[in-house]
Amino acid sequence: MVTVRAPDPRLEHPVDAGSPTATEQTRARYPDEDGLVERDGVRVHWERYGDRGQPIVFVPSWSIVTSRVWKAQIAYFARSHRVVTFDARGNGRSDRPTSAAAYDEAEMALDLLAVMDAARVDRAILVSLSLGAHRSLLATGAAPERVAGLVFLGPSVPLGHPVPGRDIDFDAELGTDEGWARYNRHSWRHDYPGFLEFFFGRSFTESHSTKQIEDAVGWGLETDPETLILTDEAPGIDRATALAIAADIRCPTLVIQGDEDAISGPSRGFALTEAIPGAELVVISGGGHIPNARHPVLVNLAIERFSRSIAGDIR
């Protein structure tokens, strides 16, 4: 295990500044190619940056954010890698299906493999954040030959222990919007912006995170509470499945975990590291749930070092 300390936030500088739409800022780098993958009538929007070196696919997280959550990684890695990102169904430029079954984690994993096909990537390093760990695990279990390496950031897997206070009844009328009571379908419906501010306020436990919180709330507003409710109702992977897939992983694996993660909790990242043979753990001291946005230099250097350690010519 390696522990790194987050630098003084006053010394950090953004790598990328958003996207060129009406609600986003100008990007540091625009995609070299983009397109839509359609599966069973659902279209998923993807983008490719750069065209050399080891391919890296930045896997979508929960549909509460778009692929711009990786904006601090894209310009950096596109200089020496083929970088692929895509919006999970439910947000961004991807479709918003109206059934919970369409957001099944198995469907998300198939989207991942279909995007790799469209971007002409046979084998790649998969980098995931939070709920994206489910998609990476399932894709690896289904097609291990296509995965050169795995990087998990703050993985929200059904291992370890949940954050205290998160055991809230999602369906009940709670009559309050205090704390984690906001993680509730009724609260989302009557004050969705309030939920986004609460959730992302806890995603970034670090001080001086106003810009990152504002960005994330903006991405959350690109979807709606009814879509997000469907994603919460959708089937995910259970503990037994996660452990079984993890035990069979044979590719190099890196877990990057903030020790002040207030969304998934540090124990989930620690447990996933233990479950995957030979996995490496990097702990960000003082890091929250979305370290790629809040500590991009630390995260980018860790991923770059990891990618260079993977032998072989990967196209």
URMO-V901098 format. One record per residue. N is the residue number from 0. RES is the residue in three letters. PHI is phi in radians with two decimals (999 if undefined). D_CENTER is the distance of its C-alpha to the mean C-alpha in Angstrom with 1 decimal. Layout:
n->[N;N]
res->[RES;RES]
phi->[PHI;PHI]
d_center->[D_CENTER;D_CENTER]
This chain:
n->[0;1;2;3;4;5;6;7;8;9;10;11;12;13;14;15;16;17;18;19;20;21;22;23;24;25;26;27;28;29;30;31;32;33;34;35;36;37;38;39;40;41;42;43;44;45;46;47;48;49;50;51;52;53;54;55;56;57;58;59;60;61;62;63;64;65;66;67;68;69;70;71;72;73;74;75;76;77;78;79;80;81;82;83;84;85;86;87;88;89;90;91;92;93;94;95;96;97;98;99;100;101;102;103;104;105;106;107;108;109;110;111;112;113;114;115;116;117;118;119;120;121;122;123;124;125;126;127;128;129;130;131;132;133;134;135;136;137;138;139;140;141;142;143;144;145;146;147;148;149;150;151;152;153;154;155;156;157;158;159;160;161;162;163;164;165;166;167;168;169;170;171;172;173;174;175;176;177;178;179;180;181;182;183;184;185;186;187;188;189;190;191;192;193;194;195;196;197;198;199;200;201;202;203;204;205;206;207;208;209;210;211;212;213;214;215;216;217;218;219;220;221;222;223;224;225;226;227;228;229;230;231;232;233;234;235;236;237;238;239;240;241;242;243;244;245;246;247;248;249;250;251;252;253;254;255;256;257;258;259;260;261;262;263;264;265;266;267;268;269;270;271;272;273;274;275;276;277;278;279;280;281;282;283;284;285;286;287;288;289;290;291;292;293;294;295;296;297;298;299;300;301;302;303;304;305;306;307;308;309;310;311;312;313;314]
res->[MET;VAL;THR;VAL;ARG;ALA;PRO;ASP;PRO;ARG;LEU;GLU;HIS;PRO;VAL;ASP;ALA;GLY;SER;PRO;THR;ALA;THR;GLU;GLN;THR;ARG;ALA;ARG;TYR;PRO;ASP;GLU;ASP;GLY;LEU;VAL;GLU;ARG;ASP;GLY;VAL;ARG;VAL;HIS;TRP;GLU;ARG;TYR;GLY;ASP;ARG;GLY;GLN;PRO;ILE;VAL;PHE;VAL;PRO;SER;TRP;SER;ILE;VAL;THR;SER;ARG;VAL;TRP;LYS;ALA;GLN;ILE;ALA;TYR;PHE;ALA;ARG;SER;HIS;ARG;VAL;VAL;THR;PHE;ASP;ALA;ARG;GLY;ASN;GLY;ARG;SER;ASP;ARG;PRO;THR;SER;ALA;ALA;ALA;TYR;ASP;GLU;ALA;GLU;MET;ALA;LEU;ASP;LEU;LEU;ALA;VAL;MET;ASP;ALA;ALA;ARG;VAL;ASP;ARG;ALA;ILE;LEU;VAL;SER;LEU;SER;LEU;GLY;ALA;HIS;ARG;SER;LEU;LEU;ALA;THR;GLY;ALA;ALA;PRO;GLU;ARG;VAL;ALA;GLY;LEU;VAL;PHE;LEU;GLY;PRO;SER;VAL;PRO;LEU;GLY;HIS;PRO;VAL;PRO;GLY;ARG;ASP;ILE;ASP;PHE;ASP;ALA;GLU;LEU;GLY;THR;ASP;GLU;GLY;TRP;ALA;ARG;TYR;ASN;ARG;HIS;SER;TRP;ARG;HIS;ASP;TYR;PRO;GLY;PHE;LEU;GLU;PHE;PHE;PHE;GLY;ARG;SER;PHE;THR;GLU;SER;HIS;SER;THR;LYS;GLN;ILE;GLU;ASP;ALA;VAL;GLY;TRP;GLY;LEU;GLU;THR;ASP;PRO;GLU;THR;LEU;ILE;LEU;THR;ASP;GLU;ALA;PRO;GLY;ILE;ASP;ARG;ALA;THR;ALA;LEU;ALA;ILE;ALA;ALA;ASP;ILE;ARG;CYS;PRO;THR;LEU;VAL;ILE;GLN;GLY;ASP;GLU;ASP;ALA;ILE;SER;GLY;PRO;SER;ARG;GLY;PHE;ALA;LEU;THR;GLU;ALA;ILE;PRO;GLY;ALA;GLU;LEU;VAL;VAL;ILE;SER;GLY;GLY;GLY;HIS;ILE;PRO;ASN;ALA;ARG;HIS;PRO;VAL;LEU;VAL;ASN;LEU;ALA;ILE;GLU;ARG;PHE;SER;ARG;SER;ILE;ALA;GLY;ASP;ILE;ARG]
phi->[999;-2.01;-1.98;-2.11;-1.76;-1.13;-1.28;-0.99;-1.04;-1.21;-1.70;-1.50;-2.34;-1.17;-1.54;-2.43;-2.19;2.04;-2.25;-1.52;-1.62;-1.11;-1.84;-2.18;-1.46;-1.09;-1.47;-1.25;-2.56;-1.70;-1.14;-1.40;-2.79;-2.59;-3.06;-2.15;-1.85;-1.97;-2.31;0.87;1.45;-1.88;-1.72;-2.12;-1.61;-2.26;-2.42;-2.15;-2.22;1.30;-2.70;-2.65;1.29;-1.15;-1.15;-2.21;-1.86;-1.55;-1.35;-1.08;-1.56;-0.96;-1.18;-1.27;-2.24;-1.75;-1.17;-1.20;-1.07;-1.71;-1.09;-1.39;-1.79;-1.03;-1.11;-1.13;-1.39;-1.15;-1.20;-2.41;-2.45;-1.55;-1.84;-2.18;-2.26;-2.75;-1.42;-1.10;-0.93;1.97;-2.73;1.06;-1.66;-1.58;-1.20;-2.09;-1.02;-1.92;-2.26;-1.09;-1.04;-1.20;-1.80;-0.91;-1.03;-1.12;-1.18;-1.07;-1.17;-1.17;-1.05;-1.01;-1.17;-1.18;-1.14;-1.04;-1.07;-1.12;-1.52;1.03;-2.00;-1.38;-2.61;-2.63;-1.45;-1.74;-1.99;-2.19;-2.19;0.95;-1.12;-1.03;-1.04;-1.07;-1.16;-1.13;-1.09;-1.15;-1.13;-1.16;-1.13;-1.42;-2.48;-1.05;-1.19;-1.69;-2.00;-1.46;-2.97;-2.25;-2.21;-2.01;-1.92;0.81;-1.09;-1.61;-1.81;-1.38;-2.25;1.14;-2.23;-1.24;-1.14;-0.96;1.65;-1.49;-1.42;-1.75;-1.21;-1.19;-1.73;-1.36;-1.38;-1.54;1.28;-2.66;-2.08;-1.47;0.97;-1.21;-1.09;-1.23;-1.48;-2.78;-1.03;-1.23;-1.13;-1.04;-1.24;-1.71;-2.70;-1.10;-1.03;-1.12;-1.11;-1.04;-1.11;-1.12;-1.11;-1.35;-1.10;-1.56;-1.23;-1.96;-1.37;-1.25;-1.24;1.03;-1.92;-0.98;-1.11;-1.12;-1.15;-1.07;-1.01;-1.13;-1.08;-1.07;-1.14;-1.09;-1.32;-1.41;-2.06;-2.52;-1.07;-1.15;-1.14;-1.14;-1.07;-1.09;-1.15;-1.26;-1.39;-1.21;-1.12;-2.06;-1.75;-1.62;-1.03;-1.10;-1.15;-1.05;-1.16;-1.15;-1.14;-1.03;-1.14;-1.64;-1.21;-2.10;-1.50;-0.99;-2.42;-2.22;-1.98;-1.97;-2.31;-1.34;-1.44;-2.10;-1.10;-1.80;-1.85;-1.65;1.59;-1.06;-1.11;-1.19;-1.13;-1.12;-1.16;-1.16;-1.02;-1.17;-1.39;-1.75;-0.99;1.30;-1.14;-1.75;-2.08;-2.05;-1.81;-1.64;-1.16;1.46;-1.47;-1.68;-1.49;-2.16;-1.17;-1.13;-1.56;-1.58;-2.30;-1.08;-1.14;-1.04;-1.18;-1.09;-1.15;-1.14;-1.19;-1.12;-1.07;-1.09;-1.11;-1.23;-1.37;-1.47;-1.38;1.80;-1.59;-1.92;-2.06]
d_center->[21.9;21.6;21.3;20.8;21.7;20.0;22.4;24.3;22.1;25.2;24.9;21.4;21.3;18.6;18.0;17.3;18.4;16.8;18.0;21.6;21.6;23.8;21.1;19.3;20.9;22.0;19.6;20.4;20.1;20.3;19.3;22.0;21.4;19.6;20.3;19.8;19.4;21.3;21.2;23.6;24.0;20.3;19.3;15.9;15.8;14.8;15.7;17.1;18.0;20.6;22.5;23.3;22.4;19.7;17.2;13.5;11.0;7.6;5.9;4.9;3.2;6.7;9.3;10.2;8.6;9.3;8.5;10.4;7.7;8.2;11.9;13.0;12.2;13.7;17.3;17.5;16.5;18.2;21.5;21.5;19.0;18.3;14.9;13.3;10.6;10.8;10.5;9.8;13.3;14.1;13.2;14.0;16.5;15.8;18.2;18.1;19.9;22.1;22.0;19.7;20.3;18.6;15.2;15.9;13.2;15.8;15.9;12.2;12.9;16.0;14.4;12.5;15.9;17.7;15.8;16.6;20.1;20.4;19.2;21.7;19.5;21.1;19.2;16.1;13.9;10.5;7.8;4.6;2.8;5.0;6.1;4.5;7.3;9.7;9.5;9.8;12.6;14.4;14.4;15.8;18.2;19.4;19.7;19.7;21.9;19.1;16.9;18.2;15.8;12.6;10.5;8.4;7.4;8.5;8.3;9.4;12.0;15.6;17.1;18.6;19.4;17.8;18.3;21.9;22.7;19.7;22.2;23.0;24.5;22.2;25.2;28.1;29.7;29.3;31.3;29.2;26.2;26.3;23.3;21.0;23.5;21.4;18.9;21.5;22.1;25.3;24.0;21.3;24.2;26.5;24.3;20.9;20.7;21.8;19.0;16.4;18.4;18.6;15.0;13.7;16.9;15.9;12.3;14.3;17.2;18.5;21.5;21.7;18.3;19.8;18.4;14.8;15.5;17.5;14.8;12.3;15.3;16.2;13.1;13.6;17.2;16.5;16.2;18.7;19.3;20.8;17.8;15.5;18.2;18.1;14.5;15.6;18.6;17.1;17.5;14.9;15.8;18.3;19.2;21.7;19.6;16.8;19.7;21.5;18.8;18.0;21.7;22.1;19.6;21.7;19.6;18.8;15.8;14.4;12.7;12.1;12.8;14.1;17.3;17.3;14.1;15.5;12.9;12.3;15.1;15.6;17.5;14.6;13.4;17.2;17.9;15.5;17.0;20.4;19.7;18.9;22.1;22.3;18.7;18.6;17.3;16.9;17.2;16.8;19.8;19.3;15.5;13.5;10.1;8.3;10.5;9.4;10.8;13.6;14.7;13.9;17.2;16.7;13.2;14.5;17.7;16.3;14.4;17.5;19.8;17.9;18.2;21.8;22.6;21.9;25.3;26.3;26.2;22.9;23.2]
